[in-house]
Amino acid sequence: MSASRRLAVVALTVLAGGVATQAQIPTRDEPNRGGSLDLASQDPAVALERLRVAPGYEVALFASEIEFPDLAKPLAMTFDTRGRLWVLTSPTYPHVRPDEKPNDKLIVLEDTNGDGRADRSSVFADRLYIPTGFELGDGGVYIAQQPNLMFMKDTDGDGKADERRLLLHGFGTEDSHHSIHAWQWGPDGALYFQEGTFLHSQVETPYGPRRLANAGVWRYEPRTEKLDVFVSYAFANPWGHVIDRWGQNFISDASNGYNYWGTAFSGHVDYPRKQRPMQEWTLTRVRPTSGSEFVSSRHFPDSAQGNFLYNNVIGFQGIKQYRTVEDGSGFVGIEIEPLLQSSDPNFRPVGMQFGPDGALYVIDWFNPLIGHMQYSLRDPRRDTSRGRVWRITAKGRPLLARPVIAGAPIAAQLELLKAYEDRTRYQARLALRDRPTTEVLSAVENWVAGLSPTDPGYEHHLLEALWVHEHHDRVNQPLLERLLAAREFRARAAAVRVLQHWFDRVDGAMRLLAPLVKDPEPRVRLEAVRALSFVPTAAAASAALEVLTLPMDYYLTYVLDSTMTTLEPAWKPVLSTGGRFAEGNAAGLSFVLDRLEPGELAKVARSTPVYHALLSRAGVPAAVRREALEALASQNGTTLLREILAAVDRMDGRPGSSVPSADLMQLLGTMSAADLAPERSAVERLGRDGRNDGVREGALAALIQIDGTATGAWQLTEAAPRLRVDLLRGATRLPPGPALDSLRTLLMPVLTAATTRTATTGTAPGQIPGQSSAPVAGRYVRLVRPGRAQVLSVTEVQVFSHGDNVARAGTATQSSTLAGGATGGHAPRAIDGGLDMAATAGTDPLNGTHAFTSAEQDPWWEVDLGAERPLDRVTLWPAAPDTRNGLHLSVLDANRRVVFVRDMARVGAPSEEVALAGDMSAAIHDAGIALLPRLPGHEADAVTTLAAFMRQPAHRQAAMAAIRRLPPSAWPQAEIAPLADTVLAHVRAIPSADRTGSAFLDAVGFGHELAARLPDGERQRLTSALDALAVRIIRIEAVSAQMKFDLSRIAVTAGEELVIELVNKDEMPHNFVVTKEGALETVSLAAEAMMSSPDAFGKSFIPTTPEVLFSIRLLNPGETLQVRFTAPTQPGAYPFVCTFPGHWRTMNGVIDVARAAVRESAQ
C-alpha cells in the first residue's frame, strides 16, 4: 500500500468514527498498578451487568462455573460437527503445586433445547497439565501437552478419551503460556499452531528434526506426519490466528497487540533465521490480545460482514472491531466501534468463535490477576475455579438454522462447502476429512461437474473442492491448473499456495508458477514470489525478480526481499561466475546487485549493470572503480572523464550517493588541466548545479585546475555564497602551485576583514556584505536512510519558514510503520511537537512521540507542507544517536523536483540543524580557516590569522583544528602564551556536562600541545589547570550472550562528577539503573511488574520510585550512550542493575562510593 493511500485510509478511519470513537468505558488499574480487587462479579449476573455491546447487539451468559464447575479457567474453544462447544480448561495454571496432581480438562458443553444456554456438560479428557491448545479432527482430538503433541480418541463411544497417543515430542516449555497454542485447521488440511518467545523447540519427525527458537508458527500435516515452520518471526507470544474465506492468514501477537497479515512473512527461511520486522495491517492497537475471528455470519448485520475481531484482556477488556480493506497486495484494518467491552476488571476474554447458530461465543478466563510475570506464581489472589462463556447475538435478526454435518451423506456435506459462513465450511471440510478418501474424491468429481459456471460463487466452490483434495493429500493437477487461471484473483492466489504445497508432485510446476509472478493482480504476484522461496534454485530467484517489472508495494517488496535472502545460496554463485541470471531484467539485476557487499560486488562477472553498480556503491576499491570507468569508456567509445561525469550525473542527489560521487570527483584531481579542459562546460555545470556537496566541491576544484587560476571559479560563486563555501572546501584537494596561490590572494582579504567592523557598510564583525543565501522554495521535506534492511527513526522534524515551524501543520507519511517498539512508529509522531519519547508515555494512545519504519530497503519519511513556501532551515531530532548510517535529507518543490539535498554522515543527539538560507559568512570563514594550513609557504602568517579567529567563539573550534594541522615548529613563539590563555579560558567556560565531548577533548589536547612549548613554570601551571577540568568516563558493557555487565564493581568518589558510558554489545535491550543501598530487588521487581503496563517500553522498564538514583534508558543492540552522573554524596555500596524483565538477577553490580582520600589511596 502506498504511504499516501495508507494516509487516506487513516483519514477515512477518523471520518468514519473509527479511532475517534474510542471514548469507551474507563479502564481500571490492575492490582499490581495500584488497583484494588473487585470480586462482586464472581456472581455472573454482576459480570453481565458490566458488559456493554455495540448498538444493535446483545450479550447473554451461555455457561458458567456455577452450573458447570468443570468450566474452570477456560483458555481455548472450538465447535464440533454436532454443534457442541468444546472448551479446554486449566485451573493448574501457572504451575502445579508440589502437593497436587494436575487435573486440567477438555470439556464438552451442549445446548440441547436451543435456548441459548448450555444445559449439559461432559468431560472428554482429564488429568491434563496446562494444555494450551487443541483442535478436533480425524475422529479425535489433537492437543498440546507440553512438550508433546498428543492425539486423544474415544474408541468405545462413552464420550471419554481412552486412547492417548504421542505424535510429536520436543516443543519448547521454557514458559508455560508461550507453549504451542492458537490452534487452527487451515483449509489446506494442515494444523497451524504457534509458540512464543523464550522457547526453543527441536522436534523429531520422519523427515528429520524441525527446529524453532524464540517464537513462530508451526504447520503440521497429520496425514503425512510432516511438520514445518510456517512463520519464523520474533513474536512476543502470538495467541491469535484466523484464516479468511480465501485462505489468507492473519496472526495476532498477544503481548504487544500487533496484528500481522501472516501470508507476507510465511515464506521459507532456514533455521535459525527470522523474518525481518514487518508492519501491522491494523492501523491502531491495544494489548495484550488473545484470539481473533472474522465476522462471517448472516445472523450479524450486513455492515459487519468481513470485520476483523480480536480480544483484549488488560486495560481495554473486550472485543475490538476493525473494518477490513483490501489494498494492493495486502490489507488494512480500520478501527470502528468495539463490539464488546466490560467495566469488570476480572473479565478476561481469551478466545472466540462463531457458532453454528450464527452467534459469537466468547470464553472468559475470569481472573483478578492475569499473567505470571506481572504477579508471583504463588499469589493467593489468583482465581482457579471460575470461567464463563458469553454469547453475542444481533437484535432483531433470526439465528441461523444449525447445519446438519455429522452423519450427513457425503453429497450433503459437499453442498455445505457452498455455505456463506466460514465456520460451516470449516466443519464440513473436517467432516469430509473423516470419510474414506476414495468415496470423497469420487463424490467431489461429481459435485464439481454439477456446479454452474454462472453461479457467482463458482470459483470459490472449485477452490473448496481443491482444498478437499489437500485434506486427503491427493493431487488434482487439472483442477489446480483450472484455478490458477481463474477469473477471480483471490482464487488464483489461493491456488498458488496449493501449488507450493504440491510443488514436487505437479508436472511442470515451475512452468505453472513462474508466469504468475507477472499476474495482473498484486496478491497473486505476492503468493507466487512467496512460493518461489521454497524452490532453492537460481532459476526460481530469477523468476521472482520478474515481479519488479510491474508496480510494487510494501508487502510485495517485503516478500521479494525475504525470498531473495532465502535463495542467496542459489543465485549468488551464478552471479559471481557469469552465469545466465535475470536476463533482460534490468530492475531485477539492479535489485540483486544492491544486495551485495562491495567485496562481493567486485567479484561479480562484469557487465554494464555491474560496472554502473561498482561506480555507484560506497566502499568499492579505487582500482576496481577505475577498472569500471575504463571498461565503460572502451565500450562506449568515450573518455574516462566523460564516464566519470556521466556516472556522477546518474547518481547525483540520490540517497546514499554522496560518498561514491565524491570519490569519483576525487579522480578529477588526478587528471591534468589538458585532460579536463574539453569538458570545462560540464564541469562548470556540476560546480554550479550539482546536488551533492561533494560533487560541487570537486567540480569547482577541477575548474580552478582547468583555468590555472581561481579567478573564474571565484567570480562564479560571487553571488552564490553557498557555492563560495563549496569552492573553499573543494580547494583543499588541490596541489600546491600557482592556482592555489591565486586563491590565497583572493581569500586573505576576506579573512583579514573578518574581525573588524567595516565603517562603510556598518556590518557586524565577521559578516560579509551580500553573503546571505536565499530561502529554498519547497513543499516536501523528505528523509531517507539509504541501504538494505534499514530502520528510519526520528523523534521530531521541524521545518522553518520565516522563523515559524510549519511542519506541525503538515501531513506526514512514511514508507512503512514498524510493528514493535514503544510508540507504534506512526509518521505524524515526528511532527507532533514531542521531543522526548517518554514525555507522553502513558497518556498518548501510541505511548510515545517518535516515528519509525520497519526494516526495509531505503526507508523514507516525508512531510507535505501543503503548498510551496520559502524554507529557512530544517531541524532533526533523532530518536537516538546514530553513527552507523547517515540520513539523506531532500527538499522538493510543488512539482516534486529536488531543490536541496544533504547527506548527513551523522545525526547526533539532541538535534541536528540544516540551514537552507541565511547569512553564510560564518560558513565561508570556517571553510577559509580550514584551507589556510594547506597553503604552503605562509605558515607563520596563517597562525597569526588563526590566532585572531581563536578569540571569536563562533570560529574558535575551526581555528584550533587548523592550527593543529600546522607543524608546531611553524607556530610563532609570540603567539604561544596568548593562545594558551585563550584555550584555558575556553575550556573553563565549557559546562561540566559537556566535558566528555570531542570539542572539550580537542581543546584540552591543544592546550597540552601549547604547554609543551612554554617555559617549565608556565607549562606546569597550564597542564595542572587543564587536568583539573577533566571528567572521568566509566565505560560499562553489556556482554554479548552472557546476560551480564563486564564490570561488577565501580569505585567512585562521593559527589564526583563523571560520565557513565553504556555500551550494548548483546542481542537484547538493556538499561542501567543505580539504586539506593539495599534496593536492588525492590526496584527490579517493580520493573518486572511494569510488564502489564502499555508504557513499559516508553519508560524503559525503569520504575518511578525514589529508590532509583540514576538511570540510562533501554539501549537497543549495538547502541552506545553517555550520560552524566553525579555520585552519591554519602559513602556506601550502591547497586547498579539492568531492570529489563528477567535480567536483574545476573546483570548487576556495585558502585563503591568512598571519600576522596580513600579512593585515591586505593587507586
Secondary structure, 3 states (H helix, E strand, C coil): CCHHHHHHHHHHHHHCCCHHHCCCCCCCCCHHHCCCCCCHHHCHHHHHHCEEECCCEEEEEEEECCCCCCCCCEEEEEECCCCCEEEEECCCCCCCCCCCCCCEEEEEEECCCCCCCCCEEEEEEEEECCCCCEEEECCEEEEEECCEEEEEECCCCCCCCCEEEEEEECCCCCCHHHCCEEEEECCCCCEEEEECCCCEEEECCCCCCEEEECCEEEEEECCCCEEEEEECCCCCCCCEEEECCCCCEEEECCCCCCEEEHHHHCCCCCCCCCCCCCECCECCCCCCEEEEEECCCCCCCHHHCCCEEEEECCCCCEEEEEEEEEECCEEEEEEEEEEEEECCCCCCEEEEEECCCCCEEEEECCCCCCCCCCCCCCCCCCCCCCCEEEEEEECCCCCCCCCCCCCCCHHHHHHHHHCCCHHHHHHHHHHHHCCCHHHHHHHHHHHHHCCCCCCCCHHHHHHHHHHHHHHCCCCCHHHHHHHHCCCCHHHHHHHHHHHHHCHHHCCCHHHHHHHHHHCCCHHHHHHHHHHHCCCCCHHHHHHHHHHHHCCCCHHHHHHHHHHHHHCHHHHHHHHHCCCCCCCCCHHHHHHHHHCCCHHHHCCCCCCHHHHHHHHHCCCCCHHHHHHHHHHHHHHHCCCHHHHHHHHHHHHCCCCCCHHHHHHHHHHHCCCCHHHHHHHHHHHHHHHHHCCCHHHHHHHHHHHHHHHCCCHHHHHHCCCCHHHHHHHHHHHHHCCCCHHHHHHHHHHHHHHHHHHCCECCCCECCCCCCCCEECCEEEEEEEEECCCCCECCEEEEEEEEECCEECHHHCEEEECCCECCCCCCCCHHHHHCCCCCCCCCCCCCCCCCCCEECCCECCCEEEEEEEEEEEECEEEEEECCCECCCCCEEEEECCCCCEEEEEECCCECCCCEEEECCEECHHHHHHHHHHHHHHCCCCHHHHHHHHHHHHCCHHHHHHHHHHHHHCCHHHCCHHHHHHHHHHHHHHHHHCCHHHCCCHHHHHHHHHHHHHHCCCCHHHHHHHHHHHHHCCCEEEEEEECCCCCCECCCEEEEECCCEEEEEEEECCCCCEEEEEECCCCHHHHHHHHHHHHHCCCCCCCCCCCCCCCEEEEEEEECCCCEEEEEEECCCCCEEEEEECCCCCCCCCCEEEEEEECHHHHHHHC
